[in-house]
Amino acid sequence: MRSFRILGLFLLCLSAVAMASENKMGIHDTSRVSFSSSVRVGSTVLPAGEYVVRHTMEGQDHVMNFQRVGNKEVFKVKCTLVPLPKKAQRDETIFEITSGNERVVHELIFSGDTAKHVF
């Protein structure tokens, strides 16, 4: 009987950890993205590199905080969450290249999320 309690407690803890990684908006609180060249996200230009991305709320605004790996500088960009028809199977970056050869990111989708970030 004691081993069933221990097993039950272990499963409860495991499920709590799994649920904590994705919030009620259908997205992970923290993700990673990499850009091979500088990109414009919203009104912010991000230099090429790898970023840790944290999704936060500022009042009613959804904000993505891009922190370059190995750097303390954080770039804040407002986004809109748009539900996806099903969980994303892979990471995706949807962008356009302007006539001035600038990459402008319109959407970010992270694997396992059920909503995409639109800028």
C-alpha positions in Angstrom: 0.0 0.0 0.0 2.9 2.3 0.8 4.4 1.9 -2.6 1.1 2.8 -4.3 1.1 6.1 -2.3 4.7 6.9 -3.3 3.9 6.0 -7.0 0.7 8.2 -6.8 2.7 11.1 -5.3 5.4 10.7 -8.0 2.8 10.8 -10.8 1.1 13.9 -9.3 4.4 15.7 -9.1 5.2 14.7 -12.7 1.9 15.9 -14.1 2.3 19.2 -12.2 5.7 19.8 -13.8 4.3 19.0 -17.2 1.3 21.4 -16.8 3.5 24.2 -15.5 5.6 24.3 -18.7 2.5 25.4 -20.7 0.2 28.2 -19.5 -3.5 28.5 -20.0 -3.1 30.5 -23.2 -1.7 27.5 -24.9 1.9 28.6 -25.1 5.1 27.8 -23.3 6.3 30.6 -21.0 9.9 30.2 -22.3 11.1 29.2 -25.8 14.2 29.6 -27.9 14.6 31.1 -31.4 17.6 31.7 -33.6 18.0 34.2 -36.4 20.8 33.9 -39.0 20.6 37.6 -39.8 19.1 40.7 -38.2 15.3 40.9 -38.2 12.6 43.4 -37.4 10.0 42.1 -34.9 7.3 44.7 -34.4 9.2 48.0 -34.2 12.4 46.4 -32.8 15.4 45.2 -34.8 17.0 42.1 -33.3 20.7 41.4 -34.3 21.4 37.9 -35.6 21.8 35.3 -32.9 20.1 32.9 -30.6 17.5 34.2 -28.2 15.6 33.0 -25.1 12.1 34.2 -25.5 9.8 34.7 -22.5 6.1 35.5 -22.9 4.8 37.9 -20.3 1.7 40.0 -19.7 1.9 43.8 -19.1 -1.7 44.7 -18.2 -3.8 43.5 -21.1 -0.8 43.4 -23.5 1.0 40.2 -24.5 4.7 40.9 -24.5 7.6 38.8 -25.8 11.0 39.4 -24.2 13.8 38.4 -26.4 17.1 38.0 -24.5 20.1 37.1 -26.6 22.0 34.1 -25.3 25.1 35.3 -23.4 23.8 38.9 -23.2 21.7 40.7 -20.6 20.0 43.1 -23.0 16.2 42.3 -23.4 14.2 43.5 -26.4 10.4 43.8 -25.6 7.9 43.3 -28.4 4.1 43.3 -28.1 2.3 40.5 -29.9 -1.2 39.0 -30.4 -1.9 35.4 -29.7 -3.9 33.6 -32.4 -5.2 30.1 -31.7 -3.9 27.3 -33.9 -6.2 24.5 -35.2 -3.9 21.9 -33.5 -0.7 21.8 -31.5 2.3 23.0 -33.6 4.5 20.2 -34.7 7.6 22.3 -35.2 9.0 25.8 -34.7 8.2 28.2 -37.5 9.2 31.8 -38.3 7.1 33.6 -40.9 8.7 36.7 -42.3 8.9 38.8 -45.4 11.9 40.5 -47.1 11.2 44.1 -47.9 12.5 45.9 -50.9 15.2 47.3 -48.7 16.3 43.7 -48.0 15.1 43.9 -44.4 13.6 40.7 -42.8 10.3 41.5 -41.0 8.9 38.8 -38.8 5.1 38.5 -38.9 4.5 35.3 -36.9 6.4 33.0 -34.6 5.2 29.5 -33.8 6.8 27.2 -31.3 6.6 23.5 -31.3 3.9 22.2 -28.9 2.0 25.5 -28.6 -1.6 25.8 -29.5 -1.4 29.5 -30.3 0.9 31.5 -32.6 2.5 35.0 -31.9 1.5 37.6 -34.5 3.3 40.9 -34.8 
